[in-house]
Amino acid sequence: MDLGKVIGTVVATRKDPSLEGTRLLLVQPLNEKHEPISEPLVAVDTLHDAGVDEIVYIVTGGDAVSVIPGKRMPVDVAIVGIVDSLSLIKEVDVPVDTPSETEN
């Protein structure tokens, strides 16, 4: 799963029948610092709930095709969650305690 920010909507007057009733949204992929990392992508909103400016979880490729059980959609990117909060834990080098030379 990757992070993205919904930056717009896509209107399609014609689309594959398996996509009927779904929303297409424009999503900007982000890194963990919420910085753009590539070009925006068109994603199907499997939640029917994501809105502009929301941070979302996205999946790509084969994971996106079969997000909805029993239904295969011709998509490359799917929104599978909305991020409520994000906590980044900084890696810290912790020294490993070794027995001192005086201990036996």
Steps between C-alpha positions, in 0.01 A plus 500: 500500500609851428387843612335755276303822516176545308549809285203481266229300329483340157178507297461223242186492289588151381686233693525124532171347628679360807574860605136613487408668827861562603674834542834579341727734693832665423754401766848646562731226640685616813795392711483470879562876532196575278726614213404417138708212361369453145237615253133495609306179431137422423360268769165330547343591834394160635384664824257744332607739775838660422498874441729769366794582730471171692803276552420148380652152474539383143590165347624443147523229237351160576396612849285775350326270252343277765436740789125434500437129574343317207553792263797562273542854369732622222688747720862567593438690826233463768431696818457251786509721811487851636780602738377637833846569642860427418782462751858476386740334741855610436757222497742537787832322533493330837831369629498132590604438859807279517645354817780714634846355533472499880192279505555125498 
